[in-house]
Amino acid sequence: MLCDRVVVLNRGRLIALDTPGALVAQVGGVCGGNPQQRAAAVSAGPGQG
């Protein structure tokens, strides 16, 4: 593993801070697509994205 924690910033605002596995679980493996949709999925939290 390359890191223990990941920070996700959107326009300079912290929207997520967690382990890589937890962040992937929160967004359901979302990859690619619209950056605003990805940010919303992470911000919404587990099961809300």
C-alpha positions, 0 to 999 in steps of 0.5 A, spaced: 500 500 500 502 506 498 499 510 503 495 510 510 490 516 509 487 519 503 485 527 503 480 529 497 479 536 496 474 540 492 476 547 490 480 548 496 475 545 501 476 538 505 471 533 503 473 527 505 479 524 509 479 516 510 483 510 508 483 508 501 479 502 502 474 506 506 473 511 501 472 506 495 467 503 499 463 510 500 463 511 493 462 504 491 468 504 486 466 510 482 472 512 477 472 517 471 466 521 469 464 527 472 468 530 477 462 534 481 458 527 481 465 524 484 465 529 489 458 529 491 458 521 492 464 522 497 461 528 500 454 524 501 458 519 505 457 511 506 451 509 502 448 516 500 453 516 493 
